[in-house]
Amino acid sequence: MSKDRKEDMWSLALKLARSGDYGGWRQIEKELESHGFSAARRWLDEREHDRLDRLCVEVRRSRANA
């Protein structure tokens, strides 16, 4: 995967996490694959999984407290 393509994938992953519609990186990974990022599993590492999970939790908490 090219650097630009990986950046596009990561940008979409962050957007999905910030949407509050996903419970964690596994759901986001499936969505990325449905958008044509077939190599998402290879390119998202454990550190990125943790970051996406934290974002999903933060967004859900902020919605619950709103």
C-alpha positions as CSV (number, residue, x, y, z in Angstrom):
1,M,0.0,0.0,0.0
2,S,1.4,3.4,-0.9
3,K,2.0,6.0,1.7
4,D,-0.8,8.2,0.3
5,R,-3.2,5.2,0.4
6,K,-2.3,4.4,3.9
7,E,-2.8,8.0,4.9
8,D,-6.3,8.0,3.3
9,M,-7.1,4.8,5.2
10,W,-6.0,6.2,8.5
11,S,-7.9,9.4,7.9
12,L,-11.1,7.4,7.2
13,A,-10.4,5.2,10.3
14,L,-10.2,8.3,12.5
15,K,-13.3,9.8,10.9
16,L,-15.2,6.6,11.6
17,A,-14.0,6.5,15.2
18,R,-15.0,10.1,15.8
19,S,-18.5,9.4,14.4
20,G,-19.4,7.5,17.5
21,D,-21.1,4.8,15.4
22,Y,-18.4,2.1,16.0
23,G,-17.5,0.2,19.1
24,G,-13.9,-0.3,18.3
25,W,-11.1,-1.0,15.9
26,R,-12.6,-4.4,14.7
27,Q,-15.8,-2.7,13.4
28,I,-13.8,0.1,11.9
29,E,-11.5,-2.4,10.2
30,K,-14.5,-4.1,8.6
31,E,-15.8,-0.8,7.4
32,L,-12.4,0.1,5.9
33,E,-12.4,-3.1,4.0
34,S,-15.9,-2.4,2.7
35,H,-14.4,0.9,1.4
36,G,-11.8,-0.9,-0.6
37,F,-8.9,-0.9,1.9
38,S,-8.4,-4.7,1.7
39,A,-5.0,-4.5,3.4
40,A,-6.4,-2.8,6.5
41,R,-5.6,-5.8,8.7
42,R,-1.9,-5.7,7.7
43,W,-1.5,-1.9,8.1
44,L,-3.3,-1.2,11.4
45,D,-1.0,-2.2,14.2
46,E,-1.7,-2.7,17.9
47,R,-0.9,0.9,18.8
48,E,-3.3,2.1,16.2
49,H,-5.9,-0.4,17.4
50,D,-5.6,1.1,20.9
51,R,-5.9,4.6,19.6
52,L,-9.0,3.9,17.7
53,D,-10.6,2.1,20.6
54,R,-9.8,5.0,22.9
55,L,-11.4,7.4,20.4
56,C,-14.5,5.3,20.2
57,V,-14.8,5.2,24.0
58,E,-14.2,8.9,24.4
59,V,-16.9,9.8,21.8
60,R,-19.4,7.5,23.3
61,R,-18.7,8.9,26.8
62,S,-19.1,12.5,25.6
63,R,-22.4,11.6,23.9
64,A,-23.7,9.9,27.1
65,N,-22.7,13.0,29.2
66,A,-24.2,15.5,26.7
